[in-house]
Amino acid sequence: MRFYSTNNPQVTVSAEEALFHSMPADKGLYMPSSLPFLGPSFFDSIANQSLADIGFAVSHALFNGAIPKPALEQLIHQAFPFETPVVELDAGRLGVLELFHGPSLAFKDVGARYMAALMSYFARNTDKEVNILVATSGDTGGAVAMGFHNVPGIRVSILYPRGRVSDLQEKQLTTLGGNVQAFEVEGSFDDCQSLVKQAFVDAELNQHLSLSSANSINIFRLIPQSFYYVSAYGQVRSYGKPIVFSTPSGNFGNLSAGVLAQQMGLPIEHFVAATNLNHIVPTYLQTGLFDPKASVATISNAMDVGNPSNFVRLTHLFQNSLDRLKQHVSGYYFDDEETRIGMQEVFRQYNYVTCPHTAIGVLGLQAYINTSDQDIVGLALATAHPSKFKPLVEEVIGQPIEVPDRLAMLASRQKHSIVIPATYSAFKESLLQTVL
Ligand SMILES: *Cc1c(COP(=O)(O)O)cnc(C)c1O
């Protein structure tokens, strides 16, 4: 499997290079040069297997022998000791695909754990420490922190916007210690993302440190997210209806992964891109104008992204044709008030508790279904467990909710972070102090 840069499709690099160097020097994004077309018969043959088995079968086809089969099988089973079940709300018509059964209770575990497994495999024979830098709007940080915690040869620095993540999200970032350091940035998520991007192109820093990213700009975060679309297909294909996925989106990694699965031959009828008031992509689908803006803070904070980093990938997947993109993707967006009502309605109608992001996915799906006369199975991706946003969710639905043990035990742990202003010089200085 080779990868090209979206800024220069002529040059390709190896999987290992794309894994460790996240971003090409020309500041494009890596994309697979060719995707195997696996086809419906391949997907039918693996559809009812575990997430790990599906991940192994698809990875084996992708890596095409670059990682020996037994090693690949082992590392993927280590990465995915959990499943992604479909929960039906209205049987055969509307359901959610629960992606929050991993350790950090959000879908980002899938990408982070796959990356950690591959990195530890490729780094097994070197003694140079790899430094992972990651900006988080909430859930990436926890998934990366837990995925890489205690992985030998890897150190993780996490940047998060001060006061803009939930208490439990913050605990996931700041209480592990060991090889994980949190930087609490006095700014927005976009500031954090921009600090990380500057670090990657800082020649001096790169001389001292072997830098890698675990943000969704890394193509190996994205690839494994295609596996659960396959798993979902297996769980609902017996209805024999076209399948529509609604993906609550921020940086659009999750949605792009669904498109990858579709282009490998998974039968997906349509996608819904559902966002909060940071509606850059839904607006693009409507007007053809891509107009990134400073992000707006909302109650679905993991989607507060004003300049979606995977937008370029999404358009590349459709040969930069707006018409093709629109054939496959419809956009909807919802403000906080609509999100709250959505959470209440899903709870009232189906007795199912959603986090605000998932509620936006369900709202997007319902909006799409209302405009479509096709008989479909609609699945909204349930991107995080509601208890990650406990105070908000309880206030909105007016009932106490349960917190899984692995999250509850964090509450009493001590927070450790380094507070920095949102300037590159401050970040660089304190990064060098902590890692050298
Ligand atoms: C990250 C995240 C999203 C957005 O996913 P993208 O791949 O960035 O579009 C949605 N919901 C939750 C809970 C998240 O953590």
Ligand as a Chemical Component Dictionary entry (heavy atoms), coordinates in Angstrom:
data_LIG
# 
_chem_comp.id                   LIG 
_chem_comp.type                 NON-POLYMER 
_chem_comp.pdbx_formal_charge   0 
_chem_comp.three_letter_code    LIG 
# 
loop_
_chem_comp_atom.comp_id 
_chem_comp_atom.atom_id 
_chem_comp_atom.alt_atom_id 
_chem_comp_atom.type_symbol 
_chem_comp_atom.charge 
_chem_comp_atom.model_Cartn_x 
_chem_comp_atom.model_Cartn_y 
_chem_comp_atom.model_Cartn_z 
_chem_comp_atom.pdbx_ordinal 
LIG C1 C1 C 0 -14.303 13.599 17.182 1  
LIG C2 C2 C 0 -15.743 13.445 17.408 2  
LIG C3 C3 C 0 -16.663 13.729 16.392 3  
LIG C4 C4 C 0 -16.231 14.267 15.047 4  
LIG O1 O1 O 0 -15.551 13.303 14.274 5  
LIG P1 P1 P 0 -14.677 13.746 12.986 6  
LIG O2 O2 O 0 -14.045 12.501 12.492 7  
LIG O3 O3 O 0 -13.699 14.763 13.453 8  
LIG O4 O4 O 0 -15.649 14.327 12.017 9  
LIG C5 C5 C 0 -18.003 13.516 16.654 10 
LIG N1 N1 N 0 -18.433 13.071 17.861 11 
LIG C6 C6 C 0 -17.573 12.796 18.858 12 
LIG C7 C7 C 0 -18.106 12.324 20.163 13 
LIG C8 C8 C 0 -16.204 12.964 18.668 14 
LIG O5 O5 O 0 -15.361 12.685 19.659 15 
# 
loop_
_chem_comp_bond.comp_id 
_chem_comp_bond.atom_id_1 
_chem_comp_bond.atom_id_2 
_chem_comp_bond.value_order 
_chem_comp_bond.pdbx_ordinal 
LIG C1 C2 SING 1  
LIG C2 C3 SING 2  
LIG C2 C8 DOUB 3  
LIG C3 C4 SING 4  
LIG C3 C5 DOUB 5  
LIG C4 O1 SING 6  
LIG O1 P1 SING 7  
LIG P1 O2 DOUB 8  
LIG P1 O3 SING 9  
LIG P1 O4 SING 10 
LIG C5 N1 SING 11 
LIG N1 C6 DOUB 12 
LIG C6 C7 SING 13 
LIG C6 C8 SING 14 
LIG C8 O5 SING 15 
# 
